Amino acid sequence: MEACLSDAVTLGIYRVFALTNTVAFFEHMGFVETSKDSLPQKVWSDCLNCPRFPDCDEIAMIMEL
């Protein structure tokens, strides 16, 4: 996770997110829960192919770097 976050900063990406069922891990890393509606539209085009769509039970988590 540390390497991924470091790479994000190197690439000029200062807002990272995850969809997860492992909320405690991401909270420990500094992420906070957010609304799925706040995520980029690109996420939803990827989600269309998921067997869980549209009843996904994953939680959106976000971190501002």
Rosetta blueprint (number, residue, H / E / L):
1 M L
2 E H
3 A H
4 C H
5 L H
6 S H
7 D H
8 A H
9 V H
10 T H
11 L L
12 G L
13 I L
14 Y L
15 R E
16 V E
17 F E
18 A E
19 L E
20 T E
21 N L
22 T L
23 V H
24 A H
25 F H
26 F H
27 E H
28 H H
29 M L
30 G L
31 F L
32 V E
33 E E
34 T L
35 S L
36 K H
37 D H
38 S H
39 L L
40 P L
41 Q H
42 K H
43 V H
44 W H
45 S H
46 D H
47 C H
48 L L
49 N L
50 C L
51 P L
52 R L
53 F L
54 P L
55 D L
56 C L
57 D L
58 E L
59 I E
60 A E
61 M E
62 I E
63 M E
64 E E
65 L L
